[in-house]
Amino acid sequence: MILKTFICSILAIGLCAGCATEKHHCKSARLQAQARISKADAEKIALAKTPNGTIKESELEKENGRLIWSFDIVMPDSKDITEIAVDAVSGAVVSVEKETPEQQAKEKAADARK
């Protein structure tokens, strides 16, 4: 009986994890269908603003009602990250922000709570 309960618990956890992953993929697919600027083109636009930079992370997201490609770009010899947002419809750069390691840690903690 204990084994049966244990197995059912493991299956339930697996199903919940699968549903969360599927929900993320559905949201991502919906956003990509709305984007007119491809990820590759948005990367070129962002990297043009940060010569010698390397993309660490990227994400397509809605921010303040606007669909954007968001890129975290690292620069050689710096621990700061340059976050560049490219409008996924027009291709315009909508923001360029520097983040210190402390700011990055705060942002990660806030994202983990969501």
Summary of the structure (lengths in Angstrom):
residues: 114
radius of gyration: 18.5
end to end distance: 36.2
largest distance: 62.3
contacts: 285
relative contact order: 0.13
helix: 50%
strand: 29%
